Amino acid sequence: MRAIVVGAGIGGLTAAIALRKAGVEAVVFEKAPELREIGAGISVWTNAMKALDKIGVADAVRAAGRQEIGGTVRSWSGKRIAEVPAEALEKRFGLNVVLTRPKLQETLLAALPDGAVRLDAQCVGFRQEGSGVTALFSGGHEERGDLLVGADGLHSVVRERLFGDGRPRYAGFTAWRGLADLGDGREGDGFEAWGRGNIFGLVSLGGGRFYWYATKNAPEGQRDAPEGRKAELMRRFGGWHEPIPTIIEATEEAAILRNDVYDREPLKRWGRGRVTLLGDAAHPMTPNLGQGACQAIEDAVALAEHVSGEADVAKALRRYEERRAERAASVVRRSRLLGRAAQLENPLLCALRNAVAGAMPLRLQLRQLDPVLGYEA
């Protein structure tokens, strides 16, 4: 059996690894001329680490990153709002791993043989016949396989050809991301600081290196401030508690990424015939739970389990979708609700939000995390 995977992001590479472990010849086709993951950092939460354990790459991911052990929610001034102690998180779920996105991509790529990823191959569509599916690429190139997996992200060509359901939904806020090296060997647990229509999050990568993210409510497609991204961030967050201003100042202007945030209403079915979707192509979500790549990893492992040993490819893909659709939809909805709460601007609603979060007992905080982090693909 041969699988064509469109897209060499985290989900596409994981799918190729999982499918090959299941005895399926999987080849990944990536439109970019070089394999270079964008983005600053990523948390591979415990639910995704369990999935990676199943396909034998979790230890390599652990070795490539830092095991994160806890975090807090603070106000913009540094006042603690809520905290889940490291000991409680580790006891309940285990440890997640934080690393840069390029490092995770590099680690996954190392688990694939030479030739498993083909670059500069832009998929423009596909054609299904009874006995197979043919992927169509720009320039007239074609590749035939037994199944096709659209792992081509938020603006998926495969999804558009399947469903034609238009543009994703703008979530109402934009996000910056970056990496900062303080050069002092500083360590620390992560935190997320809440303001009014803004948040700032920080995650330690170890050795004085940090991954950070920030948001603001904004119209879709708003241009950068004339003074540049770094200056705008300092204007917005320079008065927030340390080390936020120091982290921004330590980040190179050219290394600051900015993207508007999108998601979609969940689909009940992700494919037709011998074609299916995974990751952001199937269920893009806001980043508030840190689960976008994690859900793609879960998808990839579940897909391989259903395809393995199943002669009826279309039947196997529908079973995969049935298994994953409600799980992914639940995470999309939870992330959207958390994003709406975090981006509140009204001062009375912000005060109420902070008070409710601060009064929540630890057992209830852990219970709310259970459906996401306690899940096993």
N, C-alpha and C positions, 0 to 999 in steps of 0.2 A: 504494500500500500504506500502511496506517495501523497504527501500533504504539501500544499503551497501555502506559505504564510506570508501575508503582505504586511510589511512594517517590522523594523528591527529595533523597536523600543523594548522596554522591560518586559511587556507582555508577550511580544512576538518572539523574543529570544527564549523566554521561559517556556513558551509553547513548543518551540523546536526541540529544546532539551527534553521536555516531558514526552513528546511524541516519539522521539528517537529511543528513549528509555523503554517505551511501550512497543518497540519494534516497527515503528512507522518511519519511512524515509521522509524527513521534513527538511524543506529548503526555504529559507527566508529571503524575500526580495524587498530591498530598501531603495526608495527613490533618491536618497542623498548620495552624492558621489563619494563621501567618506563617512565612516561610522563614528559619529561624534554626538553623544547625548548632551542636550542642553539642560540647563537647570543647575542649581547650586548644590543642594543636599537632599537627602531622602531618609525617612525613617521606615525601615522594614519591620512592621509590627509583628507581634507574636503569632497572629493568625497566618500571616504570610510566611513566617519562618517555619511553621509546622508544614506548610505546603512544600517549601523548598527542601525540607528534610526528606520528604517522600521521594524526591527525584535526585537526591544525593549532592546538592550544591549548598546546603545551609552552612556547613562548616567553612567552606571557602568564603561565603559572604560574611560570616562572623570574623574570620581572619582578616578580611579587608576593611572592616569598620570598627566601631566602638560600641560596646554594649551599653545602652542607655538605661538608667535605673530610676528615674523619677522626674518630677516636674511640678511646677506650681502655676496657678493663675494669679496675676497681680493687677492692681490698678496702674494707671499711667505713672503715678507717683511712687510706685514700689510697694504699696500696702498689699499684704497677702490677702487674697480673696478666698482661694481654695487650694488644697494640696492633697495629692494622693501619695503617701510615703512610699519610698522605694521598696521597703520591705514588704509592704502590702501588695504592691504591683507584682513583685517577683514571685511571691508566694502564690498569688492567684493565677497569674498568666505566664510567668517567665519573663525573660528580658528581650526587648527589641534591639535592633541593630541600626545605628546611624552611620551613614557614609555619604560621599559625594555620588551624584547620579552617574557621572562618567566612570567612577570606580565600580559601581554595581554593574553597569553595562559591560565593562571590561571583564569582570569576574564571570558573568554569564557567557560572554563570548568565548572565554577560555574553555568552557565546558562543551563547546561544539567543535566538530572536526573542520579542517580546512575545506572550503567550498560550500559549507552549509549556509553561508550568508553571501548574497550577491548584491552588489551595490550599483547605483546609477540605473535602477530598474523601476521606472514609474508606472505603476498599474493604472490603467485607464478604464478597465472593465473586465468582464468575464463572460464566458459562454458555457452553458450547461448542456451536456448531452446525457443520454440515459446511463452510459457507462463511465462517465467522468465529467470533469470540469476543466475548462481552459482559461487561464489567466491571460489577459491582453495587456501588452505594455506599449508605451510610446515608442515610435520607431518601427512598429509592426511586429516586434518579437512576441512569441506566444510560448506558454508553458502549460503542459497538461498534467493533471494529477487526479487523484481519487476524491480529494476534498480541498476546499479553499477556506482559509481562515483570514478574515479581515481584522488585523491588529494595527490598523493604520490611523488610529488616533481620533481626535476630536472632529476633524473634518474628513472623515473616512470616505474614500471613493467607493469602497465595497458597500458600505451602508447606503450611500446615495443610490447606487445601482440596485440594491435590494428593495429599498423602501421609499426613496425620494422624499424624505420627511423634513427637508429644509434645514435651516440654520439652527444651531444650538441656542439655548436660552441664556441671555446675559443675566448674571446673578446680581448685578447692581454695584459691584465693586471691582477695583483693580488691585493687583498685587505686585510687589517688588520682591526680588530674592537676591541673595548674594552670599559670598564667602569672605570672611575676614580672618586675617592671621595677626594676632596681637604680639606674637614673637616672645611671649613670656612663659610658655608652658602651662598657662592657666587651664584648669579643668572646671567643670561645673555641670550641674543638672540643667535641663532645659526649663524655660518658662514661657508663658504667653501673657503679655500685658494688654489690658483692655482699656480703651479710651472711649470717645464718642465718635462713632463712625470710622474708627481706626483700631487696628491691633498691631502689635509687634511681637514676634516670636523669636526665640534664640535657642539653638541646640549646639552643644559642644561636640566637636569631632575629635577632641583630644589634642594635646600638645600645643595649646594656645590657638587652635583653629576652630572657627565657629561658622555654622550655617545659620542664616537669619532670613526672616520674611516679614513683610509689612503690608498693610492694606489701607485703602481709603475708599469711601463711597464716592463714586464718580460716574458721569455719563459714559456710555459705551464709546470707545474709540477716542477718548480725550487724549490730546497730545501731551507730551512731556512739557514741564515748565521751561521757559526760555533759558533759565539759569542752569538747567541740567538736572538729572535724576538725584544725584548726591545732594545738591543744594536744596532741592525740594524736600528730600527726606530729613535733612537737618532742620529745615524750617518747620516741618511737621512734628518731628520727634526729638529735636535737640533739647527740649525742656523736660523730656521724660527721664525716668530714673536711670542711673548707671547700671550696667555698662552700655546702655542703648546708644547714647551719643558717641561714645568711644568706638563702638562696633561700626557704626556708620562711617565715621571718620577714617577708620582703618581699611575701608573697602574701596577698591579702585573704581573710578567712575565707569570705565569701560566694562567692568565685570558685573555691573548691576543690571539685572534682567527685570523687565516689566511686562506683564501680560494681563489683559482683562480676564475675568473669571467667568466660566460658563458651566452649565450642566444641561441635561435633557430630561424630559419626562420619561420614566422607565418604559421600555418595550416589554411586551409579554412574550414575544417570540423574536429571536435574534437572527434567524436565517431562513433559507428556503433550499430544498433539495440538498445538494452537496456543499453548500456554502453557509458559513456561520460567522459570528463576530466574537471578539473578546476585548476586554479592557475598555478604554475610552471610546472606541468605536461602538461598543454596545451600550455602555452606561457611564458617560462622563459625569463627574461629580465635583462639587466644590472641594477645596483642599482642607476644610475645617477639621476633618477627622484624620487626615493624613493617610487616606485609604485608597487613593486612585491607583497607584502601582500595586498596592497589596491585593486589591480585588482582581487586577489583571493576572497576578500570580496565581491566585486561587482559581480563576477561570482556566488558566493554562493546564494546571494539574488535573482539574476535573475533566477537561476536554480529552486529555490523553487517556484517562481511566475509562471513559465511555467508548472511545474509538478502539481501544485495544481489544483484539479478538472478536470484533463485531463485523460480520460480513456486510450487513446492510448499513452503509455509511449514513444515509439520510436519517435513518431511524436512530443511529447512535448520536448524531448531532442534535436531534430534537430532544433526546433524553438529557444530553448535556445542558441544553438551554432550559429545560424544565427544572433541572437541579439548581441552576445558577440564577435564574431570572428573579425570583422573589428575594433571595439573599442579597443580590446586588441592588435591587430596587430599595430594599430596606436601608442599606447604607447610603444610597443617594438621598433618600428622604431625611435620614438622621443628620447627614452632613449639611443639607440645605437648612434645616431648622437651626442647627448650631451656628451656621453662618449668619442667619438673620439676627440671632441673639447677639452675636459678637459685634455686628455692624450697627447696632442701635445707636441713634444720635440723640434722641430725646433725653434730657438729663434725668427726669423722673423715672423713665423706663430703665435707663442705665443703672440708676441707684437701686431700683427694684431687682434688676438682673443680678447685680453684684451681691445684694443681700440674700437672695434665694440661693445663689451658688455657694456663698459663705456658710449658710446655715445647713447645707446638705450633709448628713452624716456620712462617714467613710463607707459604711456598708452599702449605702444607696449609691454612692459614686461608683463603687466597684460593680454593683448590680447593673448600672447603666452601661458600663463598659463590657459586660459579659457577652451580649449578643454580637459584638464586633470582635473583640480580642479573644474571647473564649471559643470562637468558632473553629472547627477543624474541617478543612476542605476534603 
